[in-house]
């Protein structure tokens, strides 16, 4: 598909693996140059090589998305190399799983920093540069839990709901400069994060991870976990000119898991 994104520049968080990598690859296939941000140098290098093979330029940054200094560095280095930022995909590791009574003050602070605060900060750092170009796309990877909170993902429920409220609150202002902001809500993608959550269930219920996976798949209307290119292609479409009027939305990609009406 030609989405008219050739030579745009996208900053993608948590991009060496999983959903972030899926977004980076789909955008690169549309000719978007990629700023690949993640913590692990080795997997960053590997993913960067794969994406360069598609034929775009890649800047790798070994950063912690929840660090103020690193967020500033991402913007500075991107502008130094490409001179512009067109697309921002806010994505990083999910917060710890557990119920409300499992967590202490420090856990809340950590989840606030790594989910909501980082997203707020990146949006505030990047939007002045999008405004200069009178064009921008912000995509926040949240979770289906914003539509149907999961009792064992309390930190995810709370802080991603904050991102949902933030996007809705600022979308009217941003669209004046042709900047859209949307949230993608994944259901079940078999990434390292999903495996980690299955391990936690296996441990709690004293069963094997294979049993957890088999049970999960039985409950998935699609009969399988989804692939990260499915979410990547959605991110690429939302970034396109065709999607210029789509803003302030929460788009679920869940193979029919959700039972909510909207
Ligand atoms: P993942 O664990 O497979 O990949 C996360 C990537 O982010 C990795 O590259 C990791 O190195 C990087 N990362 C993690 N914390 C970081 C940090 N502080 N700074 C920089 N990089 C960091 O996870 P995923 O399944 O791809 O999930 C991505 C996001 O989507 C998570 O927030 C997750 O909770 C959410 N989500 C995933 C699913 C799913 O089905 N996989 C469902 C709902 C929500």
Boltz pocket constraint, residues with backbone or C-beta under 6 A from the ligand:
constraints:
  - pocket:
      binder: B
      contacts: [[A, 13], [A, 14], [A, 15], [A, 16], [A, 17], [A, 18], [A, 19], [A, 20], [A, 37], [A, 38], [A, 39], [A, 40], [A, 63], [A, 64], [A, 65], [A, 66], [A, 91], [A, 92], [A, 93], [A, 94], [A, 95], [A, 114], [A, 141], [A, 142], [A, 143], [A, 144], [A, 185], [A, 186], [A, 187], [A, 188], [A, 189], [A, 190], [A, 191], [A, 192], [A, 193], [A, 194]]
      max_distance: 6.0
